[in-house]
Amino acid sequence: MGAVGVGGVGVRGDWWRWGVAVGVGVVLVVPLGLLGLRQSGQVGWIDAGWGSLGALPVSLARSAAVAGVLGALAVLGVLAAGRVDRVWALLVVWAVAPPLVVFVVAPQFFYYRYLLFTLPAWVVLAALGAYAAVRALSVRRQAVVAVALCVAVLVLGARDQVAVRRSPLAGDQDYRGAAGYVSAHMSAGDSVYFAGYPDKREQFGFAYEMRAGPTLAVCKELAACTGRVWLVTKASGAPVAAGFTQLDARAFQGIQLRLLTRD
């Protein structure tokens, strides 16, 4: 919002130069994309739906209040422009086109963290919208309104910004807590079996949280596990698998942890 004083932006050069630059960038990025296809399992847990599309502005801003302010000012800026020029067209396409294209073409990548690059466009649109609302005022009053607007955004979003810095977030799995408990209570020769989600998302979470600690052998099937095995699942109250005795059990947000041993 500090860009609220922006009065206008000039775009120079021909469109063909922009096209050449984009084409070169695409050629350089294609090999990286092909390499990324080998790691599709890391995004296999993303289940994009209409709800995800509608919630994207809030997800990007990490605050419903801030998203509302940005959206309202952005719309005000577009309406106040009165005409479509290159700057406004570029900003609107930058803000809107990537999410829509990804949602339709590659929904498995439709996750707000992968679309954060569109947030600056929303901020610039909002800044231009704010300027359009106050440009008739004196310079001093413009400064007062700009400061008041920035303070209002900070106050409205403060609670949400504090909340998103907690771990785990609401609705997420507490991988850190569960992996920390396993690290503190595991013994040599222990193995782990993940049975929580079909896409094995908890396996990636555990691997990240235990990256600096001891490693556990991963069993592909519970029946193939020998000795002690840590069962990681999202189900609670499920009976112990035949042939195993439960030694310990702990519940974490979104994760049930059980320590089993062969009978």
N, C-alpha and C positions, 0 to 999 in steps of 0.2 A: 504493500500500500504506500510505501515511501515514494513510489513513482507517480503519486497523485499530481505532482506539478508538471508532468509531461504535457506539453502543449500541442505537440504534433511530431510526427516522425516522417522522414522523407525516404522514399525508396528509389534508388537510382539503378541504372543498368537495364539491360534487356532480359526478357524472360528466357531467351535461349541460353544465356549464361547460367541462369539458375538451373535450367534443365540439365545442362552438361554437368554441373556440380553434383546434382542429385544422382544422375546416372553413374558417375564415377563412384559416388558413395555406395550406391546399391551394389555395384560390381564388387567392391571391397567387402561388403557385408555378407554377400551370398555364401561364401565359404564358411563363415562363422555360423550362419543359419543352418547349413547342411550338417555341420558338426554338432550343432545343438539338437538336431533330430535324434541323435544317439542317446540323449539324456532326457527323452520325453517323459520318463517316469517321474522326474522331479516336479513336473507340472501336471501330472496325471490326476492329482487330487482336486484341481480347479474345476468347479461345476458352475459354469456361467449360465445365468437365466435372466429373465426380464427384471427380477428383483435386483440382481447385481448391477444391471445397466442403470436402473433408476436410482440406486444408492451410490453410484460412482462419484457424483459431486461431493457428497458427504465423506466418502472414503478418501478422496483426494485431499480435501481440506482438513480431514480428521476432526471435523466439528460441523454439526448441522447449522449452527448460528453463523459461523464464518462462511460456510458454503452459501447460505442464503444471502449474506451481504455481497459476496463476490458475484453471485448470479444476478442479483438485482441491479448492481452497478454495471455489470457487463451488458445486460439488456438495455439499460438506460443509455450506455455509451453507443450501442448500435443504433438505437432509435434517434439519439441526438445527432448522430453523424449526418442523417438526412440523405446520404448518398453512399454508394458503394465504391470505394477506391481500393488500390492495391493493399494498403496497410490494413484496412478493416477486413478485406477478403482473406489476407494471409493469416491474421489473428483468429478469425472465426474458423477457417479451415484447420489451423493448427490445434485449436481447442476441441473441435467437434469431430472432425473426420477420423483421426486415429482410433478413438474408442469405438466408433460405429464400424469401421472397417475390421478391426480386430474381433469385435463381437460377432460379426457375420462370417468372416473368413476363417478365423482361428480362435474360436471361443475358449480353447484350452489355455490360451495365453491371456484371457480377459481377467486381469487381476490389477487392482489399483496401483500396486507398486511398479508394475510394468508400464503404467500410463502416467507416471508422475511428470514426465517431460511436457505434458499438456498444461500443467498447472501455471507456468509462467504466462501462457497466453491468456488464461482467465484473469490473472492478476493485472496484466497490462490493459486488458479490456475494461476491467473494473476501475483502474486508475484513470483511463480516458473518460469513462462514464462519470466518475466523481468530478473530474475537471470540467466536463460539460455542464454539470449541475452548478458549479460555483464560478464559472468564468466571467459572469456578469458582475461579480463582486470585486471590491478593491483587493489589491495584492495582500494587504494586511488581513483582511477578513478571509481570504482564501487560505492563508497560512493557519489561521485559527480553526477553520473548518477541517483542514487536512489533519491537524494535530488531534482534534476531537474525534475524527473518524478513526484514526489509528488507535487511539486509546480505547474507543468503543469496541473495535475488533479484538484488541488484546483482552479486554475484560470479558467479552462474550465468549471468546474461545479458550480462556485460561483453564477452566475446569476440564474441558475436553482434552486440552494439551497435556495436562497433568495425568489424566487417566490413560492416555495412549503410551505413556512412558512407564507404565506398570507392566510387570510380567508375572503371569500370562495375561493377555487381554481377555475381556469377556468373550466367551464362546470359543476361545482357543484351548489347546491342550497344554498342560503344564509339563512340558518336556524337561525343563531345567530341574524341577523338583523331583520328578520321577528318576531321571538319569543320575541326579546327585545321590538319591537314596540307593540306587543300584551300585554306584561306585563305592559308596561307604560300606556296603554290606556284602559285596560279592566276594567269592573265593576263587582260587585258581581252578581252572577247569570248568567254570560255570559257562552256560550258554544262554541264549535268549531266543524267544520265539514271538513274533509279532502276529497277532490275530485280531487287531482292532479294526482296520479299515482295508477294503479290497485293494486300494491303491498303495498300501504300505506307507502312508505319509508319516506314521509315527517312527518308522525305521529311519527316515531322513532326519527327523527331529532328534532322535537319540544319537545318531551318528554325529550330529553337529555338537550337541551338548557334551558328548564324551570324547570329543576330538583330541583333548589334551591328556586324557586319562587312559586307564587300561582298556583293552578291547575285549569284546565278547564274541565268541563264535555264534553265528546266526544259523538256526535250524530252519530248513525249508518246510519241514513237517514236524509237528509236535511228537508224533510217534517215533521219529528218528532221533529225538534228543536222548542223551544219556546223562547220568549223574544229576546234578542240580541244573534247573532251567528257570529262567525268569520269563514268565508269561506276561506279555504286555497286550492289553485288550481294552476296548471301550465298554464291554459288557460287564454289568455288576450282578452278583448273585448267581452266576452260572455255576453248575456243578463242576467239581474237579474231574478232569479227564481220567478215564480208566487207566490203571497202571501207575498212577502218580499219587503222592501224598503232599498235601499243602503244608509248607513250613511257615510261611509268612504271607501277609496280604496288606496292601496299602492302597488307599484311594487318593488320587490327585485330580485336579480339575481336568475332566475329559479323558482321563486315563485310569485304568485299574491295573494294579501291579500285583502279581502273585509269584511267590517262590515255591517251585515244585521240586520234588525229588522222586526218582524211580523207586517203586516198591521193591 
